[in-house]
Amino acid sequence: MMWFLGIDTSNYTTSAALYDGETLLQEKLPLPVKEGELGLRQSDAVFLHVKQLPIVLETLLPKAAGKIAGVGVSIRPRDVEGSYMPCFLSGEMAARSVAAALGIPCRFFSHQAGHIAAVLLGSNSLELMERPFLAFHLSGGTTECLLVRPGAEGPFDVSLLARTLDISAGQVIDRVGKMLGLAFPAGPALEQLAAQAEGSVRPKTVLKEANCCFSGLENQCRTLLEQGETPARIARFCQDSVGNTVLRMAQKVQELHPGLPFVFGGGVMSNLAIRKLLQNHLPDVRFAPPALSADNAAGIAALTLLAYQRGMAPC
């Protein structure tokens, strides 16, 4: 048995995973955020990753018993020119050090590619790596729909089809969560609060062609709060508006690319109510379990194995 190690150091979580083609092992620690704040400065994220990476790796690596054939790591947010965040330097440093110490190849990927691969892995859909599909990446930093094809040099070739024109889906959820007194990241608590709402709500959706806008949703939630609406109904309004917006984006993209399956990843897709809405209205959708929707290194480990099988050169 040979293991492939993946490392991901996003602005939210320190993650590492081992994958051998059948079994997945992973360890991750969230980056602590002070009460009342919406995320971290990059300098703080780098410092916390440096503190947490040894803990994560010391827990995970003994399970491989020294049988690691390759290392992969996310080194940038997305596969576009100029995509950069300092927090990924922490993971790159660790991955290159492990690879050098063991004399094994180290391969570089994007955080977004890791999210896509994690959904394919978690939904038993790795065969999609060999054909085109549509992928949504919905998180605190990104709201994008991509046309994904097999890559010539990397795992994927991606083309941007639709995106947010202001804040991301995850940002509006976290900002509304803060209004309602929920801890950051607010997604899980907002979903639980929304489930307590009585009656129906009318979602707010703003699209410009297939692109979306979420800043108006934040403002409307604040207005509802000032008008005395219950926190549960505000949470439900926010959640349903995000879900309905993503659905309408997907339907518009589907008109231009009929017949392709949808892959939905990123922390926002841990929300079961949004997943159910998309399942009920789209013909072919793939989701990962919530643990593989939120930030993780499982997709990076799977991509590292794929690179090994395809004979891709180390970075």
C-alpha positions in Angstrom: 0.0 0.0 0.0 1.3 3.4 -1.0 -0.1 6.6 0.3 -0.3 10.1 -1.2 -0.2 13.1 1.1 -2.2 16.2 0.5 -1.8 19.5 2.4 -4.1 22.6 2.2 -3.7 25.8 4.2 -6.6 28.0 3.4 -7.7 31.1 5.3 -10.0 29.0 7.4 -8.5 25.5 8.1 -5.2 23.7 8.4 -5.7 20.4 6.6 -3.7 17.2 5.6 -5.0 14.0 4.1 -3.7 10.6 3.0 -5.2 8.7 0.2 -4.3 5.4 -1.5 -7.0 5.1 -4.1 -9.4 3.4 -1.7 -8.9 4.6 1.9 -9.0 8.3 2.9 -7.5 9.5 6.2 -7.5 13.2 7.1 -6.8 15.6 9.9 -7.7 19.2 10.1 -7.9 22.1 12.5 -9.9 25.3 12.0 -8.1 28.6 12.4 -9.3 30.3 15.5 -11.1 33.6 14.9 -11.7 36.1 17.7 -15.3 36.6 18.7 -17.1 39.2 16.7 -14.6 39.1 13.8 -15.2 37.9 10.2 -12.1 36.1 9.3 -8.3 36.6 9.7 -5.6 38.9 8.3 -3.2 36.9 6.1 -0.3 37.5 8.5 -2.4 35.9 11.3 -3.4 33.0 9.1 0.2 32.2 8.2 1.2 32.3 11.9 -1.6 30.0 12.9 -0.8 27.5 10.1 2.8 27.4 11.2 1.6 26.6 14.7 -1.0 24.0 13.6 0.7 22.2 10.7 3.0 20.2 13.0 0.1 19.1 15.1 -1.9 18.0 12.1 1.0 16.2 10.4 2.3 14.5 13.7 -1.2 13.0 14.1 -1.6 11.9 10.4 1.8 10.8 9.1 2.3 7.9 11.5 -0.7 6.2 10.0 1.2 6.0 6.7 4.0 3.9 8.3 6.5 5.7 6.1 4.9 4.4 2.8 4.3 7.8 1.1 4.8 7.9 -2.6 4.1 11.5 -3.3 3.1 14.8 -1.8 0.7 17.4 -3.1 -0.2 20.9 -1.9 -2.4 23.8 -2.7 -0.2 26.9 -3.4 -2.8 29.4 -4.7 -6.5 30.0 -4.5 -7.4 29.5 -8.2 -5.8 28.4 -11.5 -5.6 31.9 -12.9 -2.7 34.2 -13.4 -2.0 36.4 -10.4 -4.0 34.2 -8.0 -2.1 34.4 -4.7 -2.6 34.4 -0.9 0.2 34.2 1.6 -1.5 31.6 3.8 -0.7 28.9 1.1 3.0 29.5 1.6 2.7 27.7 5.0 1.5 24.5 3.3 4.0 24.8 0.4 6.9 25.0 2.9 5.7 21.9 4.8 5.0 19.9 1.6 8.3 20.6 0.0 10.1 19.8 3.3 8.3 16.4 3.6 9.0 15.6 0.0 12.7 16.5 0.3 13.1 14.5 3.5 11.5 11.4 2.0 13.0 11.8 -1.5 9.6 11.8 -3.2 8.0 14.1 -5.8 6.0 17.2 -4.7 3.2 18.5 -6.9 1.4 21.8 -6.8 -2.3 22.5 -7.2 -4.8 25.2 -6.5 -7.2 25.3 -3.6 -10.1 25.4 -6.0 -8.9 22.3 -7.9 -8.7 20.6 -4.5 -12.4 21.5 -3.7 -13.5 20.2 -7.1 -11.6 16.9 -6.6 -12.9 16.5 -3.1 -16.5 16.5 -4.4 -15.6 14.0 -7.1 -14.0 11.8 -4.4 -16.8 12.2 -1.9 -19.5 11.5 -4.4 -17.8 8.5 -6.0 -17.5 10.4 -9.2 -13.8 10.4 -10.0 -14.7 9.2 -13.5 -15.7 12.8 -14.3 -12.1 13.7 -14.4 -12.0 12.2 -17.8 -14.9 14.3 -19.3 -16.3 17.8 -19.2 -18.6 18.9 -16.3 -19.9 22.1 -14.6 -18.5 23.0 -11.2 -19.7 25.5 -8.6 -17.2 26.7 -6.0 -19.2 28.4 -3.2 -17.2 29.5 -0.2 -16.3 32.5 2.0 -13.9 33.7 -0.7 -15.3 32.5 -4.0 -18.6 32.2 -5.8 -17.9 30.9 -9.3 -19.3 28.5 -11.9 -16.7 26.8 -14.1 -16.6 24.7 -17.2 -14.1 21.9 -16.3 -12.3 19.7 -18.8 -9.5 17.2 -18.4 -6.2 19.1 -18.3 -3.2 18.7 -20.5 -0.6 19.8 -18.0 -2.6 19.8 -14.7 -5.7 17.9 -13.6 -8.2 20.4 -15.0 -8.6 23.1 -17.6 -11.2 25.5 -16.3 -13.2 28.3 -18.0 -15.1 30.8 -15.9 -18.8 30.9 -16.8 -20.4 32.9 -14.0 -19.5 34.5 -10.7 -20.5 37.0 -8.0 -20.1 40.6 -8.9 -19.7 41.7 -5.3 -19.4 39.6 -2.2 -19.4 35.8 -2.1 -22.2 33.5 -0.9 -20.1 32.5 2.1 -19.5 36.2 2.9 -23.2 37.1 3.0 -23.9 34.1 5.2 -21.2 35.1 7.6 -22.2 38.7 7.7 -25.8 37.9 8.3 -24.7 35.4 10.9 -22.8 38.2 12.7 -25.9 40.4 12.6 -27.8 37.5 14.4 -25.1 37.0 17.0 -23.7 33.7 15.5 -20.1 32.7 15.7 -17.8 32.7 12.7 -18.0 30.8 10.4 -21.7 31.1 10.6 -22.9 28.5 8.1 -23.7 25.6 10.4 -25.4 27.8 13.0 -27.4 29.8 10.4 -28.7 26.5 8.9 -29.8 25.3 12.3 -31.5 28.6 13.0 -33.2 28.7 9.6 -34.7 25.3 10.3 -36.6 26.8 13.3 -38.4 29.4 11.1 -42.1 29.3 10.9 -43.9 29.9 7.6 -42.5 30.5 4.2 -40.3 33.3 2.9 -39.9 34.8 -0.5 -36.2 34.6 -1.5 -34.3 37.6 -3.0 -32.4 36.9 -6.2 -30.3 39.4 -8.2 -28.8 38.1 -11.4 -27.0 39.9 -14.3 -27.1 37.4 -17.1 -25.6 34.3 -15.2 -23.7 36.4 -12.7 -25.1 37.2 -9.2 -25.0 39.9 -6.6 -25.3 39.3 -2.8 -24.7 42.7 -1.2 -28.4 43.6 -1.6 -29.3 40.5 0.3 -27.1 41.6 3.2 -28.8 45.0 3.3 -32.3 43.5 3.2 -31.5 41.1 6.1 -30.3 44.1 8.1 -33.6 45.9 7.3 -35.6 42.9 8.4 -33.7 42.8 11.7 -34.4 46.5 12.2 -38.1 45.9 11.5 -38.3 43.3 14.3 -38.3 40.2 12.1 -37.3 37.0 14.1 -33.7 35.8 13.8 -34.9 32.4 12.5 -36.9 33.9 9.6 -34.0 36.2 8.7 -31.7 33.2 8.7 -34.2 31.3 6.5 -34.5 34.2 4.2 -30.7 34.5 3.8 -30.3 30.7 3.3 -33.1 30.4 0.8 -32.0 33.5 -1.1 -28.5 32.0 -1.5 -29.9 28.7 -2.6 -32.3 30.2 -5.1 -29.6 32.4 -6.5 -27.3 29.4 -7.1 -30.1 27.5 -8.7 -30.9 30.2 -11.1 -27.3 30.7 -12.0 -27.0 26.9 -12.7 -30.2 27.0 -14.9 -28.8 29.8 -17.0 -25.4 28.1 -17.4 -27.2 24.8 -18.2 -29.0 26.5 -21.2 -25.6 27.1 -22.8 -24.1 23.8 -21.8 -26.9 21.2 -21.8 -26.3 17.6 -20.7 -23.3 18.3 -18.5 -23.4 17.2 -14.8 -23.1 19.7 -12.0 -20.5 19.4 -9.2 -21.1 21.6 -6.2 -18.2 22.2 -3.7 -17.0 24.7 -1.1 -18.1 25.3 2.5 -21.5 26.8 1.5 -22.4 23.4 0.1 -22.4 21.8 3.5 -25.9 23.3 3.9 -28.3 20.4 3.4 -31.3 22.7 2.6 -29.5 24.3 -0.3 -28.4 20.9 -1.5 -31.9 19.6 -1.4 -33.2 22.6 -3.4 -30.6 22.0 -6.2 -31.2 18.2 -6.2 -34.9 18.9 -6.7 -34.5 21.2 -9.7 -31.4 20.1 -11.6 -31.1 16.7 -13.4 -27.6 15.6 -12.6 -25.8 17.0 -9.5 -22.9 15.7 -7.3 -22.2 16.7 -3.7 -19.6 15.6 -1.3 -20.3 14.8 2.4 -20.2 18.1 4.4 -16.7 17.2 5.8 -15.4 17.2 2.2 -17.4 20.3 1.1 -15.8 22.5 3.7 -12.0 23.2 3.4 -10.0 20.0 3.4 -6.9 18.4 1.9 -8.7 15.2 0.6 -9.0 16.6 -2.9 -5.3 17.5 -3.0 -4.4 14.0 -2.0 -6.6 12.6 -4.7 -5.1 14.9 -7.3 -1.6 13.8 -6.2 -2.5 10.2 -6.8 -3.9 11.1 -10.2 -0.7 13.0 -11.1 1.3 9.9 -10.1 -0.9 7.6 -12.3 -0.6 10.0 -15.2 3.1 10.3 -14.9 3.0 14.1 -14.5 6.3 15.7 -13.7 6.9 17.0 -10.2 6.7 20.8 -9.7 
